[in-house]
């Protein structure tokens, strides 16, 4: 599952806050990555809830059986690094609620913009979003782990 170059960049709504996840401009791979991240955010906040296994199942269904577990391991590592840098709570929506999961919090929008910048190989934009997500604290390790997800043959690349 990849993103096509002709899709529009992620934009904010008129109020400056996020558009819905179902709106145009967010590719399927980025939607799926946010769904995985939401399960892992909850896994970090509430261990033992079963979200890590759910994330692996979702990744295998969306990106292929062979890369699902490794992808989730990298994403979880990045989320743990992010959690270590933040003082404020990372606000995310419930991945199991259809109405809630279509909405984007400000932090989720920043996370999606970071993923989009990595996919599009825009190092400056990725660094800015990573720095903001890490609240100005050290962000390079977080960014490096997320960048591994966007290496050729992994997500964000068309496999056709």
C-alpha positions, 0 to 999 in steps of 0.5 A: 500500500503506497501513497500516490504523488498526485494526492494533495498535501494534508491541510487544516480546516478553516479553523486551523484544526485538523480535517477528518481522517476520511477527508481527501489529502490523507493517503491510505498508508498514512491513515493506516499508520495513524490507526496503528499508532493509536493502538500503540499510544493506548498500549503505552498508556494502558499495557495489557489491553491487547493493543500491541497484538491488534496493531500487528494484526492491522499492520499485517492486513494492511501492509503484508504479513511479512512486515507487520510485526517488524513495522509495529516494533519500530513504530512502538519504539518511536512512540516510546521515544516520543513519550520519553521526551514529552511533558504534556499528554499526547492526545489521541482518539480511540481507535475502536470508535468509528466516530472518534477515530475519524477525528484528528487531535492537534497532536495527531495532525502533527504526527500525520504531517511528520509521516507525510514529510518522511514519505515525501523525503522532506527532511526539514518538514519532518524535523520541524514536526518531530521537534514540535511533537517532542516539545522542543526536546531531543527528537533525533532518535524519534525521527530516525526510528520513524524514518526507518519505516519509510525506507524503500520496500516498506510503507509509503512506497507503491509496490506495483 
